[in-house]
């Protein structure tokens, strides 16, 4: 059962929807609610307004970086909004590493100081998330 008290915003590229859905399902198994734009924004909603509202209302943001998403401006934009609001931010790397980000092309500065985990380390993240949801 999903707990409304603790909310996780899952930032991802459209090409990574299936992986993002699996992550969201695991987030919900930990007792938090997960937000996925493709699943939770309906036709006719103001996309930018909904994204802004969801980031304001979330407790943390998970940003999924893959070879397809690492250059996506929206993921960096969502990270920037969450950072401004002092939210917990965790970056999940799937088939990419920090050295794949070209300082001249996509830059790494917006990612400085953030938590990075390889997708194979998600088990420990989910264990910690479960503890946070129990305290919420």
NORCOR-V908933 format. One record per residue. RES is the residue in one small letter. SS is DSSP state (@ for helix, = for strand, . for the rest). PHI is phi in radians with two decimals (999 if undefined). OMEGA is omega in radians with two decimals (none if undefined). Layout:
# NORCOR-V908933
RES;SS;PHI;OMEGA  RES;SS;PHI;OMEGA
This chain:
# NORCOR-V908933
x;.;999;-3.10  x;.;-1.41;3.11  x;.;-1.71;-3.11  x;.;-1.31;-3.04  x;.;-1.15;-3.08  x;.;-2.09;-3.01  x;=;-2.12;3.12  x;=;-2.12;3.09  x;=;-1.61;-3.14  x;=;-1.77;-3.13  x;=;-1.62;-3.04  x;.;-2.79;3.02  x;.;-1.59;3.13  x;@;-0.99;3.12  x;@;-1.13;-3.07  x;@;-1.88;-3.04  x;@;-1.01;-3.10  x;@;-1.05;3.13  x;@;-1.11;3.13  x;@;-1.07;3.11  x;@;-1.13;3.12  x;@;-1.15;3.11  x;@;-1.12;3.13  x;@;-1.06;3.12  x;@;-1.08;3.12  x;@;-1.18;3.06  x;@;-1.01;-3.13  x;@;-1.17;3.06  x;@;-1.13;3.11  x;.;-1.46;3.11  x;.;1.76;3.09  x;.;-1.74;2.97  x;=;-1.70;-3.12  x;=;-2.02;3.07  x;=;-1.91;3.03  x;.;-2.21;-3.07  x;@;-0.99;-3.09  x;@;-1.13;-3.12  x;@;-1.66;-2.93  x;@;-1.89;3.03  x;.;-1.86;-3.10  x;.;-1.69;3.12  x;.;-0.96;3.14  x;.;1.73;3.07  x;.;-1.18;3.02  x;.;-1.35;-3.02  x;@;-0.97;-3.08  x;@;-1.10;3.13  x;@;-1.11;3.14  x;@;-1.10;3.11  x;@;-1.06;-3.14  x;@;-1.03;3.14  x;@;-1.07;-3.11  x;@;-1.19;3.11  x;@;-1.20;3.08  x;@;-1.04;-3.08  x;@;-1.44;-3.09  x;.;-1.46;3.04  x;.;-1.65;3.10  x;=;-2.72;-3.13  x;=;-2.14;3.00  x;=;-1.82;3.13  x;=;-1.94;-3.13  x;=;-1.60;3.09  x;=;-1.89;3.12  x;.;-2.34;3.06  x;.;-1.02;-3.12  x;.;-1.50;-3.02  x;.;-1.82;-2.98  x;.;-1.07;3.12  x;.;-1.81;-3.09  x;.;-1.28;-3.11  x;@;-1.13;-3.08  x;@;-1.11;3.13  x;@;-1.11;3.11  x;@;-1.14;3.10  x;@;-1.10;3.13  x;@;-1.13;3.06  x;@;-1.07;3.14  x;@;-1.07;3.11  x;@;-1.11;-3.14  x;@;-1.12;3.13  x;@;-1.12;3.11  x;@;-1.03;-3.13  x;.;-1.52;3.10  x;.;1.04;3.08  x;.;-1.46;2.98  x;=;-1.17;3.14  x;=;-2.22;3.08  x;=;-2.21;3.12  x;=;-1.78;3.10  x;=;-1.77;3.13  x;=;-1.82;3.08  x;.;-2.15;-3.13  x;.;1.13;2.99  x;.;-2.45;3.02  x;.;-2.42;-3.04  x;@;-1.02;3.14  x;@;-1.20;3.08  x;@;-1.31;-3.14  x;.;-1.48;-3.11  x;.;-1.43;-3.13  x;.;-1.00;-3.14  x;.;-1.41;-3.03  x;.;-1.73;-3.10  x;.;-1.95;3.08  x;.;1.17;3.09  x;.;-2.00;-3.06  x;@;-0.98;3.13  x;@;-1.09;-3.10  x;@;-1.70;-3.13  x;.;-1.01;3.06  x;.;1.41;-3.14  x;.;-1.56;3.08  x;=;-1.44;3.11  x;=;-2.07;3.01  x;=;-2.40;3.02  x;=;-1.29;-3.10  x;@;-0.97;3.12  x;@;-1.26;3.09  x;@;-1.72;-3.10  x;@;-1.12;3.14  x;@;-1.01;3.14  x;@;-1.22;3.07  x;@;-1.09;-3.12  x;@;-1.11;3.09  x;@;-1.09;3.12  x;@;-1.20;3.11  x;@;-1.09;3.13  x;@;-1.01;3.10  x;@;-1.13;3.13  x;@;-1.14;-3.12  x;@;-1.20;3.12  x;@;-1.22;3.12  x;@;-1.45;-3.07  x;.;-1.28;none
